[in-house]
Amino acid sequence: MSTMLEIQGLTKSFGPFTAVDDVSFSVESGEVLGFLGPNGAGKSTTMKMVTGFLSPTAGTAVVCGKDVTRDPIAVKRHIGYLPEGAPLYDDMTPAGLLSFVSDVRGLSGAARSTAIDHAVSRLQLDEVYNQQIGTLSKGFKRRVGLSQAILHDPDVLILDEPTDGLDPNQKHQVRELIGEMSKDKAIVISTHLLEEVDAVCSRAVVIARGKKVADGTPADLERQSTYYNAVSIRVHSDHVDSVQAALDGIGDVDRIETADTDGEIAHVIVVAKSGAAIVETVNARMREKGIPIEQLYVERGRLDDVFRQITGGRQGEIS
């Protein structure tokens, strides 16, 4: 794999407020990076600097060997960008927009026709191809925005909230498309939705208050969760007290939680100390006490738990 995007000490200040503070990371070809953070953490500001829409106060981004502060036009040739909210010309049709973007991208002849056909097919825009964008649903507008981002087959794809406004079927289609395109591209998905990480990302960078606070695979992040290696048990609600008594005193058990009750079945979570492997001990103790189990499984960790842990607190207004 080769480095397609390298962000070096990016910083952006608006007067006394620093929205992005010395952020650095790189993305390789074949990677889908989830760029995560609460609303207002600095995600969109970072993406706008990478794509040349905002000038950094300090630092830079290098895309396919081109520096955005020195050669922003060359950088934009290598990037496909879907901004937050997918701003579009409401009085245009998807046909008109893709024709316009083809002109901007310098596409002509057979290459132009092939590129447009490919984008329309991939995003399933045939039925609205000649309809005014202003009349389209939010989901279709999002797909039109994504179609212009992939039109020129970019090396680096920057997607700001790509599944925002899409129904579950459309989300699945877009995620499949991202997975397919990632084979020979570097893709960055800026989002506050943790489900995107589980669905499509091979790695995640988390920022909070403008600073990078985590960088690793989804599995790396899950291992930081207090619920990593926790044992979830579903038992009849009459047995909850017996479960708690049976497991009390096990050395590697940090605490026992009762999460919810669904009818007559209760959900008990046995949280391990420092992610210790406790499932065999817990299972053996349950058998020893003769407590019937409806279901038992080991949790891999919870991204939402880690997210709150490493980003805690409210963010500013700029995102």
BALOBA-1460 file (C-alpha; in Angstrom, 3 decimals):
// residues 319
<rec num="1" residu="m" x="0.000" y="0.000" z="0.000"/>
<rec num="2" residu="s" x="1.081" y="3.577" z="-0.639"/>
<rec num="3" residu="t" x="0.275" y="6.758" z="1.259"/>
<rec num="4" residu="m" x="-2.394" y="8.692" z="-0.655"/>
<rec num="5" residu="l" x="-3.201" y="11.340" z="1.959"/>
<rec num="6" residu="e" x="-0.916" y="12.749" z="4.621"/>
<rec num="7" residu="i" x="-2.219" y="15.388" z="7.003"/>
<rec num="8" residu="q" x="0.600" y="17.238" z="8.747"/>
<rec num="9" residu="g" x="-0.084" y="19.436" z="11.787"/>
<rec num="10" residu="l" x="-3.279" y="20.956" z="10.401"/>
<rec num="11" residu="t" x="-4.467" y="23.900" z="12.469"/>
<rec num="12" residu="k" x="-7.292" y="26.356" z="11.889"/>
<rec num="13" residu="s" x="-8.102" y="29.325" z="14.096"/>
<rec num="14" residu="f" x="-11.014" y="31.719" z="13.810"/>
<rec num="15" residu="g" x="-9.885" y="34.679" z="15.875"/>
<rec num="16" residu="p" x="-9.216" y="33.430" z="19.402"/>
<rec num="17" residu="f" x="-11.024" y="30.119" z="18.763"/>
<rec num="18" residu="t" x="-8.960" y="27.164" z="17.504"/>
<rec num="19" residu="a" x="-11.289" y="24.800" z="15.631"/>
<rec num="20" residu="v" x="-8.574" y="22.329" z="14.558"/>
<rec num="21" residu="d" x="-5.423" y="22.015" z="16.652"/>
<rec num="22" residu="d" x="-2.285" y="20.361" z="15.213"/>
<rec num="23" residu="v" x="-3.987" y="17.294" z="13.686"/>
<rec num="24" residu="s" x="-1.793" y="14.741" z="11.869"/>
<rec num="25" residu="f" x="-2.513" y="11.348" z="10.307"/>
<rec num="26" residu="s" x="-2.080" y="9.506" z="7.014"/>
<rec num="27" residu="v" x="-4.333" y="7.296" z="4.893"/>
<rec num="28" residu="e" x="-3.091" y="4.486" z="2.668"/>
<rec num="29" residu="s" x="-4.504" y="3.193" z="-0.584"/>
<rec num="30" residu="g" x="-7.099" y="0.543" z="0.256"/>
<rec num="31" residu="e" x="-8.025" y="2.096" z="3.602"/>
<rec num="32" residu="v" x="-11.435" y="3.417" z="4.610"/>
<rec num="33" residu="l" x="-10.791" y="5.822" z="7.465"/>
<rec num="34" residu="g" x="-13.609" y="6.893" z="9.756"/>
<rec num="35" residu="f" x="-12.925" y="10.458" z="10.893"/>
<rec num="36" residu="l" x="-15.010" y="10.669" z="14.042"/>
<rec num="37" residu="g" x="-15.940" y="13.245" z="16.588"/>
<rec num="38" residu="p" x="-18.906" y="14.891" z="18.275"/>
<rec num="39" residu="n" x="-20.733" y="17.666" z="16.472"/>
<rec num="40" residu="g" x="-18.477" y="20.710" z="16.575"/>
<rec num="41" residu="a" x="-15.256" y="18.716" z="17.073"/>
<rec num="42" residu="g" x="-13.578" y="20.104" z="13.926"/>
<rec num="43" residu="k" x="-14.247" y="17.298" z="11.442"/>
<rec num="44" residu="s" x="-15.732" y="19.367" z="8.619"/>
<rec num="45" residu="t" x="-13.197" y="22.154" z="9.129"/>
<rec num="46" residu="t" x="-10.402" y="19.611" z="8.720"/>
<rec num="47" residu="m" x="-11.946" y="18.188" z="5.553"/>
<rec num="48" residu="k" x="-12.386" y="21.681" z="4.089"/>
<rec num="49" residu="m" x="-8.664" y="22.334" z="4.601"/>
<rec num="50" residu="v" x="-7.673" y="18.998" z="3.067"/>
<rec num="51" residu="t" x="-9.770" y="19.728" z="-0.023"/>
<rec num="52" residu="g" x="-8.559" y="23.314" z="-0.404"/>
<rec num="53" residu="f" x="-11.825" y="25.044" z="0.510"/>
<rec num="54" residu="l" x="-10.270" y="26.597" z="3.619"/>
<rec num="55" residu="s" x="-6.689" y="27.776" z="4.075"/>
<rec num="56" residu="p" x="-5.013" y="26.333" z="7.174"/>
<rec num="57" residu="t" x="-3.602" y="28.614" z="9.836"/>
<rec num="58" residu="a" x="-0.709" y="26.152" z="10.098"/>
<rec num="59" residu="g" x="0.246" y="22.753" z="8.725"/>
<rec num="60" residu="t" x="-0.743" y="21.209" z="5.414"/>
<rec num="61" residu="a" x="-2.183" y="18.161" z="3.643"/>
<rec num="62" residu="v" x="-0.359" y="16.215" z="0.936"/>
<rec num="63" residu="v" x="-2.552" y="14.337" z="-1.541"/>
<rec num="64" residu="c" x="-0.836" y="11.941" z="-3.963"/>
<rec num="65" residu="g" x="2.402" y="13.893" z="-3.467"/>
<rec num="66" residu="k" x="0.787" y="17.325" z="-3.999"/>
<rec num="67" residu="d" x="0.739" y="19.930" z="-1.202"/>
<rec num="68" residu="v" x="-2.648" y="21.631" z="-0.800"/>
<rec num="69" residu="t" x="-1.071" y="24.903" z="0.359"/>
<rec num="70" residu="r" x="1.263" y="25.069" z="-2.655"/>
<rec num="71" residu="d" x="-0.692" y="23.386" z="-5.440"/>
<rec num="72" residu="p" x="-4.408" y="23.270" z="-4.519"/>
<rec num="73" residu="i" x="-5.570" y="22.729" z="-8.116"/>
<rec num="74" residu="a" x="-3.413" y="19.594" z="-8.476"/>
<rec num="75" residu="v" x="-4.758" y="18.321" z="-5.158"/>
<rec num="76" residu="k" x="-8.362" y="18.796" z="-6.305"/>
<rec num="77" residu="r" x="-7.691" y="16.731" z="-9.438"/>
<rec num="78" residu="h" x="-6.970" y="13.742" z="-7.186"/>
<rec num="79" residu="i" x="-9.873" y="14.291" z="-4.775"/>
<rec num="80" residu="g" x="-13.576" y="13.553" z="-4.932"/>
<rec num="81" residu="y" x="-15.410" y="15.548" z="-2.282"/>
<rec num="82" residu="l" x="-18.906" y="15.251" z="-0.862"/>
<rec num="83" residu="p" x="-19.369" y="18.241" z="1.481"/>
<rec num="84" residu="e" x="-21.587" y="18.170" z="4.537"/>
<rec num="85" residu="g" x="-25.208" y="18.584" z="3.484"/>
<rec num="86" residu="a" x="-24.384" y="17.937" z="-0.198"/>
<rec num="87" residu="p" x="-24.982" y="21.543" z="-1.393"/>
<rec num="88" residu="l" x="-26.382" y="21.439" z="-4.940"/>
<rec num="89" residu="y" x="-27.976" y="23.726" z="-7.532"/>
<rec num="90" residu="d" x="-31.706" y="23.228" z="-6.966"/>
<rec num="91" residu="d" x="-32.688" y="24.443" z="-10.444"/>
<rec num="92" residu="m" x="-30.389" y="21.940" z="-12.168"/>
<rec num="93" residu="t" x="-31.197" y="18.323" z="-12.965"/>
<rec num="94" residu="p" x="-28.752" y="15.503" z="-12.124"/>
<rec num="95" residu="a" x="-28.082" y="15.355" z="-15.885"/>
<rec num="96" residu="g" x="-27.195" y="19.040" z="-15.956"/>
<rec num="97" residu="l" x="-25.093" y="18.857" z="-12.812"/>
<rec num="98" residu="l" x="-23.030" y="15.893" z="-14.012"/>
<rec num="99" residu="s" x="-22.535" y="17.598" z="-17.370"/>
<rec num="100" residu="f" x="-21.340" y="20.734" z="-15.588"/>
<rec num="101" residu="v" x="-18.994" y="18.788" z="-13.286"/>
<rec num="102" residu="s" x="-17.647" y="16.897" z="-16.321"/>
<rec num="103" residu="d" x="-16.722" y="20.247" z="-17.868"/>
<rec num="104" residu="v" x="-15.024" y="21.361" z="-14.659"/>
<rec num="105" residu="r" x="-13.116" y="18.085" z="-14.460"/>
<rec num="106" residu="g" x="-12.028" y="18.304" z="-18.103"/>
<rec num="107" residu="l" x="-13.843" y="15.138" z="-19.180"/>
<rec num="108" residu="s" x="-14.780" y="14.880" z="-22.856"/>
<rec num="109" residu="g" x="-15.745" y="12.433" z="-25.576"/>
<rec num="110" residu="a" x="-16.172" y="8.778" z="-24.732"/>
<rec num="111" residu="a" x="-14.507" y="9.176" z="-21.347"/>
<rec num="112" residu="r" x="-17.118" y="11.768" z="-20.388"/>
<rec num="113" residu="s" x="-20.071" y="9.579" z="-21.428"/>
<rec num="114" residu="t" x="-18.633" y="6.544" z="-19.682"/>
<rec num="115" residu="a" x="-17.979" y="8.492" z="-16.472"/>
<rec num="116" residu="i" x="-21.521" y="9.891" z="-16.343"/>
<rec num="117" residu="d" x="-23.135" y="6.545" z="-17.146"/>
<rec num="118" residu="h" x="-21.018" y="4.846" z="-14.497"/>
<rec num="119" residu="a" x="-21.912" y="7.403" z="-11.785"/>
<rec num="120" residu="v" x="-25.627" y="7.313" z="-12.621"/>
<rec num="121" residu="s" x="-25.670" y="3.512" z="-12.584"/>
<rec num="122" residu="r" x="-23.741" y="3.199" z="-9.330"/>
<rec num="123" residu="l" x="-25.983" y="5.661" z="-7.479"/>
<rec num="124" residu="q" x="-29.195" y="4.456" z="-9.179"/>
<rec num="125" residu="l" x="-30.202" y="7.901" z="-10.436"/>
<rec num="126" residu="d" x="-31.939" y="6.838" z="-13.654"/>
<rec num="127" residu="e" x="-35.461" y="7.581" z="-12.441"/>
<rec num="128" residu="v" x="-34.603" y="11.163" z="-11.373"/>
<rec num="129" residu="y" x="-31.923" y="11.915" z="-13.986"/>
<rec num="130" residu="n" x="-33.949" y="14.684" z="-15.664"/>
<rec num="131" residu="q" x="-35.849" y="15.918" z="-12.605"/>
<rec num="132" residu="q" x="-35.009" y="19.233" z="-10.918"/>
<rec num="133" residu="i" x="-32.739" y="18.634" z="-7.927"/>
<rec num="134" residu="g" x="-34.805" y="20.994" z="-5.773"/>
<rec num="135" residu="t" x="-37.765" y="18.619" z="-6.046"/>
<rec num="136" residu="l" x="-35.821" y="15.510" z="-4.995"/>
<rec num="137" residu="s" x="-35.976" y="13.807" z="-1.614"/>
<rec num="138" residu="k" x="-33.097" y="14.295" z="0.812"/>
<rec num="139" residu="g" x="-31.895" y="10.769" z="0.066"/>
<rec num="140" residu="f" x="-31.787" y="11.349" z="-3.687"/>
<rec num="141" residu="k" x="-30.028" y="14.689" z="-3.197"/>
<rec num="142" residu="r" x="-27.379" y="12.873" z="-1.173"/>
<rec num="143" residu="r" x="-26.925" y="10.339" z="-3.961"/>
<rec num="144" residu="v" x="-26.634" y="13.088" z="-6.580"/>
<rec num="145" residu="g" x="-23.956" y="14.724" z="-4.424"/>
<rec num="146" residu="l" x="-22.062" y="11.461" z="-4.183"/>
<rec num="147" residu="s" x="-22.330" y="10.905" z="-7.941"/>
<rec num="148" residu="q" x="-20.428" y="14.131" z="-8.677"/>
<rec num="149" residu="a" x="-17.760" y="13.146" z="-6.128"/>
<rec num="150" residu="i" x="-16.977" y="9.846" z="-7.871"/>
<rec num="151" residu="l" x="-17.463" y="11.087" z="-11.447"/>
<rec num="152" residu="h" x="-13.747" y="11.444" z="-12.302"/>
<rec num="153" residu="d" x="-12.676" y="8.238" z="-10.492"/>
<rec num="154" residu="p" x="-10.555" y="10.072" z="-7.877"/>
<rec num="155" residu="d" x="-7.625" y="8.557" z="-5.993"/>
<rec num="156" residu="v" x="-8.811" y="10.043" z="-2.697"/>
<rec num="157" residu="l" x="-12.465" y="10.286" z="-1.723"/>
<rec num="158" residu="i" x="-13.524" y="12.646" z="1.072"/>
<rec num="159" residu="l" x="-17.089" y="12.022" z="2.228"/>
<rec num="160" residu="d" x="-18.656" y="14.239" z="4.887"/>
<rec num="161" residu="e" x="-21.653" y="12.387" z="6.401"/>
<rec num="162" residu="p" x="-22.218" y="10.306" z="3.208"/>
<rec num="163" residu="t" x="-25.287" y="8.402" z="4.447"/>
<rec num="164" residu="d" x="-27.036" y="11.352" z="6.055"/>
<rec num="165" residu="g" x="-30.695" y="11.319" z="5.022"/>
<rec num="166" residu="l" x="-30.622" y="7.873" z="3.430"/>
<rec num="167" residu="d" x="-33.042" y="5.103" z="4.323"/>
<rec num="168" residu="p" x="-31.604" y="1.729" z="5.483"/>
<rec num="169" residu="n" x="-31.606" y="0.244" z="1.952"/>
<rec num="170" residu="q" x="-29.860" y="3.310" z="0.509"/>
<rec num="171" residu="k" x="-27.312" y="3.273" z="3.345"/>
<rec num="172" residu="h" x="-26.534" y="-0.348" z="2.541"/>
<rec num="173" residu="q" x="-26.067" y="0.474" z="-1.164"/>
<rec num="174" residu="v" x="-23.739" y="3.402" z="-0.432"/>
<rec num="175" residu="r" x="-21.696" y="1.347" z="2.031"/>
<rec num="176" residu="e" x="-21.338" y="-1.451" z="-0.512"/>
<rec num="177" residu="l" x="-20.188" y="1.115" z="-3.065"/>
<rec num="178" residu="i" x="-17.627" y="2.529" z="-0.618"/>
<rec num="179" residu="g" x="-16.301" y="-0.967" z="0.066"/>
<rec num="180" residu="e" x="-16.038" y="-1.684" z="-3.647"/>
<rec num="181" residu="m" x="-14.235" y="1.588" z="-4.403"/>
<rec num="182" residu="s" x="-11.827" y="1.243" z="-1.487"/>
<rec num="183" residu="k" x="-9.801" y="-1.447" z="-3.246"/>
<rec num="184" residu="d" x="-7.693" y="1.135" z="-5.080"/>
<rec num="185" residu="k" x="-8.519" y="4.391" z="-3.289"/>
<rec num="186" residu="a" x="-7.999" y="6.101" z="0.036"/>
<rec num="187" residu="i" x="-11.412" y="6.984" z="1.470"/>
<rec num="188" residu="v" x="-12.101" y="9.267" z="4.417"/>
<rec num="189" residu="i" x="-15.588" y="9.279" z="5.930"/>
<rec num="190" residu="s" x="-16.168" y="12.187" z="8.278"/>
<rec num="191" residu="t" x="-19.042" y="11.297" z="10.578"/>
<rec num="192" residu="h" x="-20.475" y="11.348" z="14.081"/>
<rec num="193" residu="l" x="-22.316" y="8.061" z="13.431"/>
<rec num="194" residu="l" x="-20.549" y="5.142" z="15.102"/>
<rec num="195" residu="e" x="-22.490" y="2.662" z="12.961"/>
<rec num="196" residu="e" x="-20.464" y="3.857" z="9.947"/>
<rec num="197" residu="v" x="-17.278" y="2.604" z="11.584"/>
<rec num="198" residu="d" x="-18.682" y="-0.874" z="12.150"/>
<rec num="199" residu="a" x="-20.177" y="-0.957" z="8.653"/>
<rec num="200" residu="v" x="-17.342" y="0.177" z="6.383"/>
<rec num="201" residu="c" x="-14.213" y="1.491" z="8.119"/>
<rec num="202" residu="s" x="-10.902" y="-0.337" z="8.460"/>
<rec num="203" residu="r" x="-9.529" y="2.351" z="10.785"/>
<rec num="204" residu="a" x="-10.772" y="5.302" z="12.805"/>
<rec num="205" residu="v" x="-9.317" y="8.634" z="13.903"/>
<rec num="206" residu="v" x="-11.225" y="10.421" z="16.654"/>
<rec num="207" residu="i" x="-10.993" y="14.149" z="17.359"/>
<rec num="208" residu="a" x="-12.495" y="16.198" z="20.186"/>
<rec num="209" residu="r" x="-12.256" y="19.951" z="20.681"/>
<rec num="210" residu="g" x="-10.059" y="20.111" z="17.580"/>
<rec num="211" residu="k" x="-7.429" y="17.646" z="18.802"/>
<rec num="212" residu="k" x="-6.767" y="14.051" z="17.748"/>
<rec num="213" residu="v" x="-7.532" y="11.794" z="20.706"/>
<rec num="214" residu="a" x="-7.450" y="8.294" z="19.181"/>
<rec num="215" residu="d" x="-6.204" y="6.446" z="16.086"/>
<rec num="216" residu="g" x="-6.650" y="2.719" z="15.505"/>
<rec num="217" residu="t" x="-8.744" y="-0.064" z="14.024"/>
<rec num="218" residu="p" x="-12.327" y="-0.484" z="15.256"/>
<rec num="219" residu="a" x="-11.130" y="-3.519" z="17.219"/>
<rec num="220" residu="d" x="-8.387" y="-1.398" z="18.851"/>
<rec num="221" residu="l" x="-10.992" y="1.121" z="19.970"/>
<rec num="222" residu="e" x="-13.386" y="-1.556" z="21.216"/>
<rec num="223" residu="r" x="-10.637" y="-2.965" z="23.438"/>
<rec num="224" residu="q" x="-10.600" y="0.381" z="25.269"/>
<rec num="225" residu="s" x="-14.256" y="-0.067" z="26.230"/>
<rec num="226" residu="t" x="-15.138" y="-0.865" z="29.823"/>
<rec num="227" residu="y" x="-17.390" y="-3.555" z="28.308"/>
<rec num="228" residu="y" x="-14.567" y="-5.339" z="26.464"/>
<rec num="229" residu="n" x="-14.813" y="-9.061" z="27.349"/>
<rec num="230" residu="a" x="-17.922" y="-8.413" z="29.469"/>
<rec num="231" residu="v" x="-20.251" y="-11.412" z="29.650"/>
<rec num="232" residu="s" x="-23.889" y="-10.800" z="28.737"/>
<rec num="233" residu="i" x="-26.343" y="-13.275" z="30.232"/>
<rec num="234" residu="r" x="-30.055" y="-13.571" z="29.613"/>
<rec num="235" residu="v" x="-31.939" y="-15.412" z="32.334"/>
<rec num="236" residu="h" x="-35.494" y="-15.613" z="33.639"/>
<rec num="237" residu="s" x="-36.160" y="-12.488" z="35.694"/>
<rec num="238" residu="d" x="-36.756" y="-14.681" z="38.785"/>
<rec num="239" residu="h" x="-33.071" y="-15.702" z="38.681"/>
<rec num="240" residu="v" x="-31.437" y="-12.248" z="38.627"/>
<rec num="241" residu="d" x="-30.712" y="-12.196" z="42.361"/>
<rec num="242" residu="s" x="-29.306" y="-15.725" z="42.154"/>
<rec num="243" residu="v" x="-26.964" y="-14.705" z="39.307"/>
<rec num="244" residu="q" x="-25.662" y="-11.757" z="41.287"/>
<rec num="245" residu="a" x="-25.112" y="-13.897" z="44.361"/>
<rec num="246" residu="a" x="-23.411" y="-16.671" z="42.352"/>
<rec num="247" residu="l" x="-20.943" y="-14.322" z="40.673"/>
<rec num="248" residu="d" x="-20.207" y="-12.162" z="43.698"/>
<rec num="249" residu="g" x="-16.598" y="-12.389" z="44.761"/>
<rec num="250" residu="i" x="-15.052" y="-13.522" z="41.443"/>
<rec num="251" residu="g" x="-11.704" y="-11.743" z="41.363"/>
<rec num="252" residu="d" x="-11.752" y="-10.456" z="37.792"/>
<rec num="253" residu="v" x="-15.357" y="-9.207" z="37.932"/>
<rec num="254" residu="d" x="-15.587" y="-5.443" z="38.275"/>
<rec num="255" residu="r" x="-19.362" y="-5.142" z="38.609"/>
<rec num="256" residu="i" x="-22.662" y="-6.722" z="37.637"/>
<rec num="257" residu="e" x="-25.304" y="-4.674" z="35.834"/>
<rec num="258" residu="t" x="-28.942" y="-5.424" z="35.093"/>
<rec num="259" residu="a" x="-29.475" y="-3.823" z="31.696"/>
<rec num="260" residu="d" x="-33.143" y="-4.423" z="30.910"/>
<rec num="261" residu="t" x="-35.998" y="-6.867" z="31.200"/>
<rec num="262" residu="d" x="-37.882" y="-8.081" z="28.133"/>
<rec num="263" residu="g" x="-41.029" y="-9.706" z="29.425"/>
<rec num="264" residu="e" x="-39.892" y="-12.526" z="31.669"/>
<rec num="265" residu="i" x="-36.269" y="-12.475" z="30.440"/>
<rec num="266" residu="a" x="-33.713" y="-10.236" z="32.133"/>
<rec num="267" residu="h" x="-30.363" y="-9.097" z="30.732"/>
<rec num="268" residu="v" x="-27.437" y="-9.216" z="33.171"/>
<rec num="269" residu="i" x="-24.007" y="-7.854" z="32.186"/>
<rec num="270" residu="v" x="-20.922" y="-9.053" z="34.029"/>
<rec num="271" residu="v" x="-18.230" y="-6.423" z="33.507"/>
<rec num="272" residu="a" x="-14.618" y="-7.587" z="33.685"/>
<rec num="273" residu="k" x="-11.752" y="-5.754" z="35.367"/>
<rec num="274" residu="s" x="-9.357" y="-4.338" z="32.746"/>
<rec num="275" residu="g" x="-10.874" y="-6.506" z="29.997"/>
<rec num="276" residu="a" x="-9.932" y="-9.808" z="31.684"/>
<rec num="277" residu="a" x="-11.241" y="-13.029" z="30.099"/>
<rec num="278" residu="i" x="-13.956" y="-14.126" z="32.519"/>
<rec num="279" residu="v" x="-16.412" y="-16.091" z="30.399"/>
<rec num="280" residu="e" x="-15.220" y="-19.563" z="31.406"/>
<rec num="281" residu="t" x="-15.253" y="-18.688" z="35.099"/>
<rec num="282" residu="v" x="-18.690" y="-17.088" z="34.845"/>
<rec num="283" residu="n" x="-20.130" y="-20.000" z="32.865"/>
<rec num="284" residu="a" x="-18.678" y="-22.551" z="35.288"/>
<rec num="285" residu="r" x="-20.095" y="-20.706" z="38.315"/>
<rec num="286" residu="m" x="-23.560" y="-20.541" z="36.705"/>
<rec num="287" residu="r" x="-23.496" y="-24.310" z="36.028"/>
<rec num="288" residu="e" x="-22.236" y="-24.990" z="39.537"/>
<rec num="289" residu="k" x="-25.170" y="-23.070" z="41.037"/>
<rec num="290" residu="g" x="-27.642" y="-24.699" z="38.664"/>
<rec num="291" residu="i" x="-28.939" y="-21.437" z="37.242"/>
<rec num="292" residu="p" x="-30.614" y="-21.994" z="33.849"/>
<rec num="293" residu="i" x="-29.288" y="-19.689" z="31.104"/>
<rec num="294" residu="e" x="-31.339" y="-18.516" z="28.125"/>
<rec num="295" residu="q" x="-28.321" y="-16.951" z="26.370"/>
<rec num="296" residu="l" x="-24.691" y="-16.173" z="27.184"/>
<rec num="297" residu="y" x="-22.131" y="-14.364" z="25.029"/>
<rec num="298" residu="v" x="-18.959" y="-12.297" z="25.299"/>
<rec num="299" residu="e" x="-19.098" y="-8.626" z="24.310"/>
<rec num="300" residu="r" x="-16.353" y="-7.303" z="22.031"/>
<rec num="301" residu="g" x="-16.579" y="-3.798" z="23.506"/>
<rec num="302" residu="r" x="-18.815" y="-0.847" z="22.721"/>
<rec num="303" residu="l" x="-17.720" y="1.985" z="20.463"/>
<rec num="304" residu="d" x="-20.260" y="4.352" z="21.992"/>
<rec num="305" residu="d" x="-18.725" y="3.717" z="25.405"/>
<rec num="306" residu="v" x="-15.215" y="4.480" z="24.104"/>
<rec num="307" residu="f" x="-16.469" y="7.498" z="22.157"/>
<rec num="308" residu="r" x="-17.952" y="9.080" z="25.290"/>
<rec num="309" residu="q" x="-14.879" y="8.183" z="27.309"/>
<rec num="310" residu="i" x="-12.346" y="9.835" z="24.987"/>
<rec num="311" residu="t" x="-14.383" y="12.785" z="23.728"/>
<rec num="312" residu="g" x="-16.401" y="13.723" z="26.855"/>
<rec num="313" residu="g" x="-17.863" y="17.192" z="27.201"/>
<rec num="314" residu="r" x="-19.735" y="19.472" z="24.865"/>
<rec num="315" residu="q" x="-18.132" y="20.861" z="21.720"/>
<rec num="316" residu="g" x="-18.050" y="24.319" z="20.174"/>
<rec num="317" residu="e" x="-20.179" y="25.562" z="17.331"/>
<rec num="318" residu="i" x="-17.798" y="25.114" z="14.394"/>
<rec num="319" residu="s" x="-17.726" y="21.646" z="12.837"/>
